[in-house]
Amino acid sequence: MNTVGEQHQTKILDLSGLICPLPVVMTSEQMKRLNEGDVLTVISTDPGFEMDIRNWCMQTGNELLSIKKEDGKVIAQIRKSSVGAEPSLWYWIKFHALGVKLHVRHILMQLNPFIEKPDHFITFSAISEGTRAEKFLQGRAKLIPIPDEIDPRCGVVMAVKGYQKAKSIYDELLKKGFGVEAIYKKEGKSYRRVYP
């Protein structure tokens, strides 16, 4: 409830057409410019935005007032909280460094003859879900960039050797509330969805 004389802004940020990680980065930058109590309505067409913005609000302390899907867009309303702390530039540098690290890891996995090559890949609803899952699994599976053949957009997959191990990890992550989507099997140069 607003006190007398207190005025809050409502702004709209249309990020249609932008893909991960830009929608969350630009939302974070816009929130830095708002005052406590102001509301930002963000519109995004990126399929991972819903889960990303939910995780971002939990991490920053800003209040997610509502989120809905409409005509292929995700529309989120976020209130700037007094405890809200948007990530710094250093955070985003580390975020992009993660992408570089995952690409290097993938190349090394392909080149090293002593590493068992993964043949099953677990996809996630958002990058943040994949990074949380990797920490939770504590080395039982490795995160790599999502192959273009599965999805040409920004994303990550959990690389696993063998269907049974992939299914076991998928089920465990699903039970713990992680945003897992599917399991794909590599067959030659292509990938086939094998579960669900």
Contacts in CASP RR format, 6 or more apart in sequence:
PFRMAT RR
TARGET T0000
AUTHOR 0000-0000-0000
METHOD contacts of the structure
MODEL  1
MNTVGEQHQTKILDLSGLICPLPVVMTSEQMKRLNEGDVLTVISTDPGFE
MDIRNWCMQTGNELLSIKKEDGKVIAQIRKSSVGAEPSLWYWIKFHALGV
KLHVRHILMQLNPFIEKPDHFITFSAISEGTRAEKFLQGRAKLIPIPDEI
DPRCGVVMAVKGYQKAKSIYDELLKKGFGVEAIYKKEGKSYRRVYP
2 8 0 8 1.000
8 35 0 8 1.000
8 37 0 8 1.000
8 38 0 8 1.000
8 39 0 8 1.000
9 34 0 8 1.000
9 35 0 8 1.000
9 38 0 8 1.000
9 39 0 8 1.000
10 38 0 8 1.000
10 39 0 8 1.000
10 40 0 8 1.000
10 41 0 8 1.000
11 30 0 8 1.000
11 34 0 8 1.000
11 38 0 8 1.000
11 39 0 8 1.000
11 40 0 8 1.000
11 41 0 8 1.000
12 40 0 8 1.000
12 41 0 8 1.000
12 43 0 8 1.000
13 26 0 8 1.000
13 27 0 8 1.000
13 30 0 8 1.000
13 40 0 8 1.000
13 41 0 8 1.000
13 42 0 8 1.000
13 43 0 8 1.000
14 43 0 8 1.000
15 22 0 8 1.000
15 23 0 8 1.000
15 26 0 8 1.000
15 27 0 8 1.000
15 42 0 8 1.000
15 43 0 8 1.000
15 44 0 8 1.000
15 45 0 8 1.000
15 46 0 8 1.000
15 49 0 8 1.000
16 43 0 8 1.000
16 44 0 8 1.000
16 45 0 8 1.000
16 73 0 8 1.000
17 44 0 8 1.000
17 45 0 8 1.000
17 46 0 8 1.000
18 26 0 8 1.000
18 44 0 8 1.000
18 45 0 8 1.000
18 46 0 8 1.000
19 46 0 8 1.000
19 153 0 8 1.000
19 154 0 8 1.000
20 46 0 8 1.000
20 48 0 8 1.000
20 49 0 8 1.000
20 52 0 8 1.000
20 126 0 8 1.000
20 127 0 8 1.000
20 153 0 8 1.000
20 154 0 8 1.000
20 155 0 8 1.000
21 52 0 8 1.000
21 92 0 8 1.000
21 95 0 8 1.000
21 96 0 8 1.000
21 127 0 8 1.000
21 154 0 8 1.000
22 46 0 8 1.000
23 42 0 8 1.000
23 44 0 8 1.000
23 46 0 8 1.000
23 49 0 8 1.000
23 52 0 8 1.000
23 53 0 8 1.000
24 49 0 8 1.000
24 52 0 8 1.000
24 53 0 8 1.000
24 56 0 8 1.000
25 92 0 8 1.000
27 40 0 8 1.000
27 42 0 8 1.000
27 53 0 8 1.000
27 56 0 8 1.000
27 78 0 8 1.000
28 56 0 8 1.000
28 60 0 8 1.000
28 86 0 8 1.000
28 87 0 8 1.000
28 92 0 8 1.000
29 86 0 8 1.000
30 40 0 8 1.000
31 40 0 8 1.000
31 60 0 8 1.000
31 62 0 8 1.000
31 78 0 8 1.000
31 80 0 8 1.000
31 86 0 8 1.000
32 86 0 8 1.000
34 40 0 8 1.000
34 80 0 8 1.000
35 80 0 8 1.000
36 80 0 8 1.000
36 81 0 8 1.000
36 82 0 8 1.000
37 79 0 8 1.000
37 80 0 8 1.000
37 81 0 8 1.000
38 79 0 8 1.000
38 80 0 8 1.000
39 65 0 8 1.000
39 77 0 8 1.000
39 78 0 8 1.000
39 79 0 8 1.000
39 80 0 8 1.000
40 77 0 8 1.000
40 78 0 8 1.000
40 80 0 8 1.000
41 75 0 8 1.000
41 76 0 8 1.000
41 77 0 8 1.000
41 78 0 8 1.000
42 53 0 8 1.000
42 75 0 8 1.000
42 76 0 8 1.000
42 77 0 8 1.000
42 78 0 8 1.000
43 73 0 8 1.000
43 74 0 8 1.000
43 75 0 8 1.000
44 53 0 8 1.000
44 73 0 8 1.000
44 74 0 8 1.000
44 76 0 8 1.000
45 72 0 8 1.000
45 73 0 8 1.000
45 74 0 8 1.000
46 52 0 8 1.000
46 74 0 8 1.000
46 153 0 8 1.000
47 153 0 8 1.000
48 74 0 8 1.000
48 125 0 8 1.000
48 126 0 8 1.000
49 74 0 8 1.000
49 76 0 8 1.000
49 126 0 8 1.000
50 67 0 8 1.000
50 69 0 8 1.000
50 74 0 8 1.000
50 76 0 8 1.000
50 125 0 8 1.000
50 126 0 8 1.000
51 125 0 8 1.000
51 126 0 8 1.000
51 128 0 8 1.000
51 129 0 8 1.000
51 179 0 8 1.000
52 126 0 8 1.000
52 127 0 8 1.000
52 128 0 8 1.000
53 64 0 8 1.000
53 67 0 8 1.000
53 74 0 8 1.000
53 76 0 8 1.000
53 78 0 8 1.000
54 64 0 8 1.000
54 67 0 8 1.000
55 126 0 8 1.000
55 128 0 8 1.000
55 129 0 8 1.000
55 132 0 8 1.000
56 62 0 8 1.000
56 128 0 8 1.000
57 63 0 8 1.000
57 64 0 8 1.000
57 78 0 8 1.000
59 87 0 8 1.000
60 81 0 8 1.000
60 84 0 8 1.000
60 85 0 8 1.000
60 86 0 8 1.000
60 87 0 8 1.000
61 81 0 8 1.000
61 83 0 8 1.000
61 84 0 8 1.000
61 85 0 8 1.000
62 78 0 8 1.000
62 79 0 8 1.000
62 80 0 8 1.000
62 81 0 8 1.000
62 84 0 8 1.000
62 86 0 8 1.000
63 78 0 8 1.000
63 79 0 8 1.000
63 81 0 8 1.000
64 76 0 8 1.000
64 77 0 8 1.000
64 78 0 8 1.000
65 77 0 8 1.000
65 78 0 8 1.000
65 79 0 8 1.000
66 75 0 8 1.000
66 76 0 8 1.000
66 77 0 8 1.000
67 74 0 8 1.000
67 75 0 8 1.000
67 76 0 8 1.000
67 77 0 8 1.000
68 74 0 8 1.000
68 75 0 8 1.000
69 75 0 8 1.000
87 95 0 8 1.000
98 131 0 8 1.000
99 145 0 8 1.000
102 143 0 8 1.000
102 144 0 8 1.000
102 145 0 8 1.000
102 156 0 8 1.000
103 145 0 8 1.000
105 142 0 8 1.000
105 143 0 8 1.000
105 144 0 8 1.000
106 144 0 8 1.000
106 145 0 8 1.000
106 159 0 8 1.000
108 115 0 8 1.000
109 115 0 8 1.000
109 117 0 8 1.000
109 118 0 8 1.000
109 142 0 8 1.000
109 144 0 8 1.000
109 159 0 8 1.000
110 117 0 8 1.000
116 161 0 8 1.000
117 161 0 8 1.000
118 142 0 8 1.000
118 159 0 8 1.000
118 160 0 8 1.000
118 161 0 8 1.000
118 186 0 8 1.000
119 160 0 8 1.000
119 161 0 8 1.000
119 162 0 8 1.000
119 185 0 8 1.000
119 186 0 8 1.000
120 159 0 8 1.000
120 160 0 8 1.000
120 161 0 8 1.000
120 162 0 8 1.000
120 163 0 8 1.000
120 165 0 8 1.000
120 166 0 8 1.000
120 183 0 8 1.000
120 184 0 8 1.000
120 185 0 8 1.000
120 186 0 8 1.000
120 194 0 8 1.000
121 146 0 8 1.000
121 147 0 8 1.000
121 150 0 8 1.000
121 157 0 8 1.000
121 158 0 8 1.000
121 159 0 8 1.000
121 160 0 8 1.000
121 166 0 8 1.000
121 183 0 8 1.000
121 184 0 8 1.000
121 185 0 8 1.000
121 186 0 8 1.000
121 191 0 8 1.000
122 141 0 8 1.000
122 157 0 8 1.000
122 158 0 8 1.000
122 160 0 8 1.000
122 166 0 8 1.000
122 169 0 8 1.000
122 170 0 8 1.000
122 173 0 8 1.000
122 180 0 8 1.000
122 181 0 8 1.000
122 182 0 8 1.000
122 183 0 8 1.000
123 146 0 8 1.000
123 150 0 8 1.000
123 151 0 8 1.000
123 157 0 8 1.000
123 180 0 8 1.000
123 181 0 8 1.000
123 182 0 8 1.000
123 183 0 8 1.000
123 184 0 8 1.000
124 130 0 8 1.000
124 133 0 8 1.000
124 155 0 8 1.000
124 156 0 8 1.000
124 157 0 8 1.000
124 158 0 8 1.000
124 178 0 8 1.000
124 179 0 8 1.000
124 180 0 8 1.000
124 181 0 8 1.000
125 179 0 8 1.000
125 180 0 8 1.000
125 181 0 8 1.000
126 179 0 8 1.000
127 154 0 8 1.000
127 155 0 8 1.000
127 156 0 8 1.000
129 178 0 8 1.000
129 179 0 8 1.000
129 180 0 8 1.000
130 143 0 8 1.000
130 156 0 8 1.000
130 158 0 8 1.000
130 178 0 8 1.000
131 143 0 8 1.000
131 156 0 8 1.000
132 178 0 8 1.000
133 143 0 8 1.000
133 158 0 8 1.000
133 173 0 8 1.000
133 178 0 8 1.000
133 180 0 8 1.000
134 141 0 8 1.000
134 142 0 8 1.000
134 143 0 8 1.000
134 158 0 8 1.000
136 173 0 8 1.000
136 176 0 8 1.000
136 178 0 8 1.000
137 158 0 8 1.000
137 169 0 8 1.000
137 173 0 8 1.000
140 169 0 8 1.000
141 158 0 8 1.000
141 159 0 8 1.000
141 160 0 8 1.000
141 165 0 8 1.000
141 169 0 8 1.000
142 158 0 8 1.000
142 159 0 8 1.000
143 156 0 8 1.000
143 157 0 8 1.000
143 158 0 8 1.000
143 159 0 8 1.000
144 156 0 8 1.000
144 157 0 8 1.000
144 159 0 8 1.000
145 155 0 8 1.000
145 156 0 8 1.000
145 157 0 8 1.000
146 153 0 8 1.000
146 154 0 8 1.000
146 155 0 8 1.000
146 156 0 8 1.000
146 157 0 8 1.000
147 157 0 8 1.000
147 186 0 8 1.000
147 191 0 8 1.000
149 189 0 8 1.000
149 190 0 8 1.000
149 191 0 8 1.000
150 157 0 8 1.000
150 184 0 8 1.000
150 191 0 8 1.000
157 184 0 8 1.000
158 166 0 8 1.000
158 169 0 8 1.000
160 166 0 8 1.000
160 169 0 8 1.000
163 183 0 8 1.000
163 185 0 8 1.000
163 194 0 8 1.000
166 183 0 8 1.000
166 195 0 8 1.000
167 183 0 8 1.000
167 195 0 8 1.000
170 180 0 8 1.000
170 183 0 8 1.000
170 195 0 8 1.000
173 179 0 8 1.000
173 180 0 8 1.000
174 180 0 8 1.000
182 193 0 8 1.000
182 195 0 8 1.000
182 196 0 8 1.000
183 193 0 8 1.000
183 194 0 8 1.000
183 195 0 8 1.000
184 191 0 8 1.000
184 192 0 8 1.000
184 193 0 8 1.000
184 194 0 8 1.000
185 191 0 8 1.000
185 192 0 8 1.000
185 194 0 8 1.000
END
